[in-house]
Amino acid sequence: MAESILKTKSYQFAILIVKLSQMLVSEKKEYILSKQLLRSGTAVGALIREAEFAQSKKDFINKMSIALKEANESIYWIDLLKDTNYILKERHHSLVSDCKELVAMLVSSIKTTKSRM
């Protein structure tokens, strides 16, 4: 059940990131930061999906750990977009909140898997 929630939330987060990236490019003519965020923000869900078919628990932990790193990187880019006035504080807060929720779920999943090894 928890994995399904993580998969769903990471996919929803990726959709928000894609839409934000589209807005940044079309309205703000911002290409560099949005591309970095697009890469890291969509990688989270892709890695979680990849982990579903991991070859071992160690492989699963590795994929989920990389997803965790990508989520943390996404927070960096979202912070940078706010601090350079590309996005408003409200949007920043919402995206960071969603991403921190993913981080907490990833950490929990990694810890649980490690405890069962």
Secondary structure, DSSP 8 states (H G I E B T S, - for coil): -HHHHHHHHHHHHHHHHHHHHHHHHHHH---HHHHHHHHHHHHHHHHHHHHHT-SSHHHHHHHHHHHHHHHHHHHHHHHHHHHTTSS-HHHHHHHHHHHHHHHHHHHHHHHHHHHT-
